[in-house]
Each structure stands twice: as structure tokens, then as C-alpha cells.
Amino acid sequence: MATLDLYSPPGNLQDLDEDGRKKWHAKISQFVDDAIEGPGPADGVLHDAPRPQFYNATKTATSDDAQDVPVRWTAFPRAVADASVSDTQAWELADSTRDVQDEYCEWSVSRNAEGKITRVTFTCEGPEYWVSIAENDRAKLLDLYRTHISPDVTDRDLFPDGETYDPRNVWNNSTSRGAMHLIQKSNTIEAEIQLAAAATIRRVIDGREYTREDELIKCGKYGDARRNSDPLIGAGVNSLARQGADITLADPVGLYLGDLATDGWETPDGSDPKSFWKYVRGDAGHPVRAVYEVPLDKGYTVGDITIGGRRIEYGGQIAEFLTIQLTATACRFGKSTAEPLTACRADAPVPAPENAGSATAEPRHVAPARSLRTSG
């Protein structure tokens, strides 16, 4: 049995110096502690706290029976697919703005003068990490942008007011100029941690334990049922909780690119279409950035490759074949003494004003419940 010394940066990246790594650890550790505590009546929420089966791996030991359990989902936004009447409409919408790319994966498309796709870049890096880089080493941040986005990026582009890093800067706010890290409001590491923690709560309503994806997320209100990611994460984590395990997110905590399936893809020269898929950030087990691009010496582009007989015209066509994942760690199976909750998450009642009997009484303002989906 052992505890982690420090939470590692996503992908085990080496962008931070020693002081920066310590501050990153402190940030993740606080996110985890906040998620364990959960929102209570003071936050305007009932039946969502505490979460005793979720633990901080730097404060509570992970036992020898630990199992790492990956949870995977499709990168293409389910909400976009469900709202579209055709594949083309879905691909166009998904490629139009990163604000709809809400599956913890965002992409940007580069085209040549003929309008054919030459390169599609995918990222699953949370914005919190990039804020940490900016706070730790401003020059490093600029160098990373120049390496992965464009040599034309300037310090002023990233720090418009001269002091504060803007995650949605001009080089990271579209689907055509590059995607350095996640910016969609739901795509944050803090949201991932909160969601996983909330899903550790078992729910037994009217004598029946909830086990289905749809009923768990509806009852726990820990995400958006319209996504691929949230229901699957919730159900996967809750299945471990029902086995009486203690649960955390595996280090390094983050979202990671899974596999790209290229069955049904064809290239003009018969080359393996998967050979053009390259991970460019993160270690081998935790990739956070990838590029799909055909080498110039091939004489053709991504736009000349077909999927199911249709040329690739949108980045979303590729996203449909890409998986994203997180990994939960579960241990101490069968030993948890946490009792299931017997009600669904609900808003806490608004306390009556102390002078409720007065004709001039003013209603008390109560802050809304803290959202599990935060902007970071």
C-alpha cells in the first residue's frame, strides 16, 4: 500500500519546472478534495455529499488489489449527431465551432488553396494545465504555441492585457487556426474529477439500486445525458462503487486520446491510412495531442482519402472514428462501508427570511448550486 508523492502533469509532460510541478499537484489535489466534499445545503444542493468512496491518492493509500479501469467514448459530439438530419449537417456543425465539441476532445482543420483538408489536429488537454504553464514559464508557453500552432504567435497574442493568459486567444479559438488545448466550457479537468466523484455515490430509490447509465446521470445530475462521455463515465465509476471499492482517477489525472479506427478507409496509393495518425504530445500511454496528415511526398492530401467511399471533407468525419478515455483506479474491493443514498440530487429549500411576517420582507438571495461542469 502506498500514497502518491505528487500528482503528475497530464501525459507526464515536462513543461513545468519543479516549482510548477508542485503547484500543479496542489491544484489537482484541491480539485480532488473539493470533489470528495461535494456540494451540500450551503451550496444549494441536497443528496450529493459527501462522496466517501472517492479518495485523494496523495493522502490515502492505494491498496495492493488496485485495478485500473479505462472508460472510453467516441470523440464526435453526440448532441450534434442527435440534432442533425444528415451526416453532412452533423459534420458541418461540429467543424463550425469548438463550442459544440464537448466530448473532452476538440479539433482544428487546415486546408490548401483548393479547399482540400491537409491536416487535422486533435487535442484533449485541459485549460487548467495551460494556465499553469503560463503562470510558471511565460516563455515556455510561447515556445509551445510556436511549435504546435504557428511561428507567427506573439506574446501579446497570448497575453492581450500584457499580464493574464487568455485560453481563448486568437490562435486557440477556432476550428481553422489551430487547437492548442480545450476551450469548450464543459471540457475541463475539474469537471472530469467532479463528475467521477459524484458517480461514486450509490443510489437506492424505493428499494431498487440504480445501475443504468440514464437513470444514474438523471438522478445524480453529474453531467449531461446528451453526451457520449458523461453517462459512460458515470456508469463505469458507479459499477466500481457498487462493488464496494474505493475509487480515484489514475495518475496522471487527465483526459487522453484513445485509438483511431480506420476500417473502411482507403488511400489513393493503397497505403495504410492509419500510418498518417501521429501522437505529438504526452507519453506513450497518455497521448494528449495528435495530428492526421499525409506526408508531402505522397502527392495527395487527407482530403483525397475516403471513408466508406466518401472523401474526407470535415474533421468530424475523423472524430467519429476516434476514442477518448480516462482511467479510474479502484481498490479495497468489498470493504467500503459507505451507505447508498435513498434520494436523487435536488435543490436545497430556500430558508424563509427571518422577518417573513413583515409586509416589507425582502426575499433572501441564495446562490445557485455549484455546477459540475465548470469553465476552469
C-alpha positions in Angstrom: 0.0 0.0 0.0 1.3 3.4 -0.9 0.4 7.0 -1.5 1.5 9.2 -4.4 4.1 11.8 -3.5 2.7 14.3 -6.1 0.1 14.3 -8.8 1.8 14.3 -12.2 1.2 16.7 -15.1 -1.2 15.4 -17.7 0.5 13.0 -20.1 3.6 13.1 -17.8 4.6 16.2 -19.8 7.8 18.0 -18.8 6.7 21.6 -19.4 6.8 22.7 -15.8 9.9 23.2 -13.6 10.0 21.8 -10.0 8.1 24.6 -8.5 5.5 24.5 -11.3 5.0 20.7 -10.8 4.4 21.3 -7.1 1.8 23.9 -7.8 0.1 21.6 -10.4 0.0 18.9 -7.8 -1.6 21.3 -5.3 -4.2 22.3 -7.9 -5.2 18.7 -8.7 -5.2 17.7 -5.0 -7.5 20.6 -4.2 -9.8 19.6 -7.1 -10.0 16.1 -5.7 -10.6 17.3 -2.1 -13.4 19.5 -3.3 -14.9 16.7 -5.2 -14.8 14.4 -2.2 -16.5 17.0 -0.1 -19.1 17.6 -2.8 -21.8 20.4 -2.8 -24.1 20.5 0.2 -27.0 22.6 1.5 -24.8 25.6 1.9 -24.2 25.3 -1.9 -28.0 24.9 -2.5 -27.7 21.2 -3.1 -29.2 18.1 -1.3 -28.2 14.4 -1.6 -24.9 14.9 -3.3 -22.3 14.8 -0.5 -20.1 13.6 0.9 -18.5 11.1 -1.5 -16.7 8.8 0.9 -15.8 6.2 -1.8 -13.7 8.8 -3.7 -10.2 9.4 -2.4 -7.1 11.6 -2.8 -4.3 9.2 -3.8 -1.7 11.5 -2.2 -3.4 11.3 1.2 -5.0 7.9 1.2 -3.0 4.8 0.2 -4.0 2.8 -2.9 -4.0 -0.9 -1.8 -2.4 -3.8 -3.5 -5.7 -5.1 -5.0 -5.9 -2.0 -7.1 -7.3 -2.2 -10.7 -7.0 0.4 -13.4 -10.3 0.6 -15.3 -10.4 2.6 -18.6 -13.6 4.3 -19.7 -13.8 5.1 -23.4 -16.2 7.1 -25.6 -16.4 8.5 -29.1 -14.9 11.9 -29.7 -17.6 13.1 -32.1 -20.2 15.1 -30.1 -23.3 13.0 -29.6 -25.5 16.1 -29.1 -24.6 17.3 -32.5 -25.2 14.0 -34.1 -28.6 13.6 -32.5 -29.7 17.2 -33.5 -28.7 16.7 -37.2 -30.8 15.3 -40.0 -27.8 14.1 -42.1 -24.2 13.2 -41.7 -23.2 16.2 -43.7 -25.1 18.6 -41.5 -23.6 17.0 -38.4 -20.0 17.2 -39.7 -20.5 20.8 -40.8 -21.9 21.9 -37.4 -19.2 20.0 -35.5 -16.5 21.7 -37.6 -18.0 25.1 -37.4 -17.1 25.9 -33.7 -15.3 24.3 -30.9 -18.1 25.3 -28.6 -20.0 22.2 -29.7 -17.1 19.9 -29.4 -18.0 18.8 -25.9 -16.6 15.3 -25.6 -13.3 16.4 -24.0 -11.8 16.5 -27.5 -11.5 19.4 -29.8 -10.0 19.7 -33.3 -8.9 22.2 -35.9 -8.8 21.7 -39.7 -6.2 23.1 -42.2 -6.9 23.3 -45.9 -5.0 24.0 -49.1 -5.8 26.6 -51.8 -8.2 24.1 -53.4 -10.1 23.7 -50.1 -8.9 20.1 -49.5 -8.1 19.1 -46.0 -4.3 18.8 -45.5 -4.2 18.4 -41.7 -6.5 17.8 -38.7 -5.2 18.5 -35.2 -6.9 16.9 -32.1 -6.3 17.9 -28.5 -7.7 16.8 -25.2 -5.5 18.9 -22.9 -7.5 20.7 -20.1 -7.2 24.5 -19.9 -6.1 24.4 -16.3 -2.8 22.9 -17.3 -2.1 25.7 -19.8 -2.9 28.3 -17.3 -0.4 26.7 -15.0 2.3 26.8 -17.8 1.5 30.5 -18.3 2.0 31.1 -14.6 5.1 29.1 -14.4 7.0 30.0 -17.6 5.7 32.5 -20.0 8.4 31.9 -22.5 7.7 28.2 -22.5 4.1 28.8 -23.2 5.0 31.0 -26.2 7.5 28.3 -27.5 4.9 25.6 -27.3 2.4 27.7 -29.3 5.1 28.4 -31.9 6.0 24.8 -32.1 2.5 23.3 -32.4 0.4 26.2 -33.9 2.4 28.8 -35.8 5.8 30.5 -35.7 3.8 33.7 -36.0 2.3 33.6 -32.5 3.4 36.5 -30.3 3.5 37.1 -26.6 0.8 39.8 -27.0 -1.5 37.3 -28.7 -1.4 35.1 -25.6 -1.5 37.8 -23.0 -3.7 40.5 -24.6 -3.7 42.7 -21.5 0.1 42.1 -21.0 -0.3 40.1 -17.9 -3.0 37.4 -18.0 -3.0 34.4 -20.3 -6.2 34.2 -22.5 -7.0 30.5 -23.1 -9.4 31.6 -26.0 -6.7 33.7 -27.6 -6.7 34.3 -31.4 -4.7 31.2 -32.0 -6.9 28.9 -29.9 -10.5 30.0 -30.5 -11.5 28.5 -33.8 -11.6 25.3 -35.9 -9.2 26.6 -38.6 -6.3 28.4 -36.9 -5.2 25.6 -34.6 -6.3 24.0 -31.4 -3.7 24.2 -28.6 -5.9 23.0 -25.8 -9.5 22.6 -24.8 -11.7 25.7 -24.5 -15.3 24.4 -24.7 -16.8 25.3 -21.3 -17.6 21.7 -20.3 -14.1 20.4 -21.2 -12.1 20.9 -18.0 -10.1 18.6 -15.7 -12.0 19.9 -12.7 -15.3 18.8 -14.4 -13.8 15.4 -15.0 -12.9 15.0 -11.4 -16.2 16.3 -10.0 -18.1 14.0 -12.4 -16.2 10.9 -11.4 -16.5 11.7 -7.7 -20.3 12.3 -7.9 -20.7 9.0 -9.8 -19.3 7.1 -6.8 -22.5 7.7 -4.9 -24.8 4.7 -5.0 -28.5 5.4 -5.3 -31.2 3.1 -3.9 -34.6 4.6 -4.6 -37.7 2.8 -3.4 -35.7 -0.3 -2.6 -34.1 -0.6 -6.0 -30.5 0.3 -6.8 -29.9 2.4 -9.8 -27.5 0.8 -12.3 -28.3 2.1 -15.8 -26.4 5.0 -17.4 -29.5 7.1 -18.0 -31.1 6.7 -14.5 -27.7 7.3 -12.8 -26.9 10.5 -14.5 -30.5 11.8 -14.3 -30.6 11.1 -10.6 -27.1 12.2 -9.7 -27.2 15.2 -12.1 -23.4 14.9 -12.5 -23.3 15.8 -16.2 -25.1 16.0 -19.5 -27.0 12.9 -20.6 -26.8 14.1 -24.2 -23.1 13.4 -24.3 -21.2 10.2 -25.1 -18.8 10.9 -22.2 -20.7 11.8 -19.1 -23.1 8.8 -19.0 -20.4 6.3 -19.7 -18.0 7.8 -17.1 -20.8 7.8 -14.5 -21.9 4.3 -15.2 -18.3 3.0 -15.3 -17.4 4.6 -12.0 -20.6 3.6 -10.3 -20.2 0.0 -11.2 -17.0 0.0 -9.2 -18.7 1.8 -6.3 -21.3 -1.0 -6.3 -18.5 -3.5 -5.8 -17.7 -1.8 -2.5 -14.4 -0.3 -3.8 -12.7 3.0 -3.1 -12.1 4.9 -6.3 -9.9 7.7 -7.6 -8.7 8.8 -11.0 -5.4 7.2 -12.1 -2.3 9.4 -12.1 -1.6 11.4 -14.2 -5.1 12.7 -13.9 -6.4 13.9 -17.3 -8.3 13.1 -20.5 -6.4 11.1 -23.1 -6.7 10.2 -26.8 -7.5 6.6 -27.4 -7.3 4.7 -30.7 -8.2 5.8 -34.2 -10.0 3.1 -36.1 -9.5 3.2 -39.8 -11.6 0.2 -41.0 -13.3 1.2 -44.3 -10.7 3.9 -45.0 -8.9 3.9 -48.4 -5.9 5.9 -49.7 -5.2 6.7 -53.3 -2.0 4.6 -53.3 -3.1 1.8 -51.0 -1.0 3.0 -48.1 -2.3 2.2 -44.6 -4.5 5.2 -43.7 -3.6 4.7 -40.0 0.1 5.4 -40.7 -0.8 9.1 -41.1 -2.0 9.3 -37.5 0.7 10.7 -35.2 0.6 11.4 -31.4 2.7 14.5 -30.8 2.3 15.3 -27.1 2.1 13.1 -24.0 3.9 9.8 -23.3 3.1 6.5 -25.0 0.3 5.6 -22.5 -1.1 9.1 -22.2 -1.3 10.9 -25.5 -2.9 14.4 -25.4 -2.4 15.7 -28.9 -2.4 14.1 -32.3 -2.2 15.1 -36.0 -3.7 13.4 -39.0 -1.6 14.5 -42.0 -0.3 12.9 -45.2 3.4 13.5 -46.0 4.1 15.8 -48.9 6.0 13.2 -50.8 2.8 11.1 -51.1 1.4 13.5 -53.7 -2.1 13.6 -52.1 -3.8 15.0 -49.1 -6.1 14.0 -46.3 -8.9 15.2 -48.5 -8.1 12.5 -51.1 -8.6 9.7 -48.5 -12.1 8.1 -48.4 -14.1 6.7 -45.5 -16.8 4.3 -46.7 -16.3 5.5 -50.2 -16.7 9.2 -49.3 -13.8 11.7 -49.4 -12.8 13.3 -46.1 -14.2 16.8 -46.2 -14.6 17.5 -42.5 -12.5 16.9 -39.4 -15.7 15.5 -37.8 -15.5 12.5 -40.1 -12.2 11.5 -38.5 -13.6 12.3 -35.0 -16.3 9.7 -35.5 -13.5 7.0 -35.5 -11.6 8.4 -32.5 -12.0 7.4 -28.9 -11.2 9.5 -25.8 -10.7 8.0 -22.4 -10.0 8.4 -18.7 -8.8 5.8 -16.3 -10.3 5.1 -12.8 -8.4 3.3 -10.1 -10.4 1.1 -7.8 -9.1 -0.8 -4.7 -10.2 -2.2 -1.4 -13.0 -4.1 -3.2 -15.8 -5.1 -0.9 -14.5 -3.1 2.1 -16.4 0.2 1.7 -18.9 0.9 4.5 -20.5 3.8 2.6 -24.3 3.6 2.6 -26.3 4.3 -0.6 -28.3 7.5 -0.7 -32.0 7.0 -0.9 -32.9 10.1 -2.9 -31.8 11.9 -6.0 -29.8 15.1 -6.0 -32.1 18.1 -5.5 -32.1 21.8 -4.9 -32.0 22.7 -1.2 -35.1 24.6 0.0 -34.7 28.3 0.3 -34.7 29.3 4.0 -37.6 31.6 5.0 -36.5 35.2 5.7 -36.1 36.0 9.4 -38.7 38.7 9.1 -41.1 36.6 7.0 -44.1 38.0 8.8 -43.3 41.6 7.8 -45.1 43.1 4.8 -41.8 44.6 3.8 -39.8 41.5 4.0 -37.3 41.0 1.1 -36.7 37.5 -0.3 -33.3 36.1 0.6 -30.9 35.6 -2.3 -29.5 32.1 -2.5 -26.6 31.3 -4.8 -27.3 28.6 -7.4 -26.0 25.1 -6.9 -22.4 24.8 -8.0 -22.2 23.2 -11.5 -20.3 20.0 -12.0 -19.4 21.4 -15.4 -17.1 24.4 -14.9 -15.0 26.6 -17.2 -11.8 26.2 -15.2 
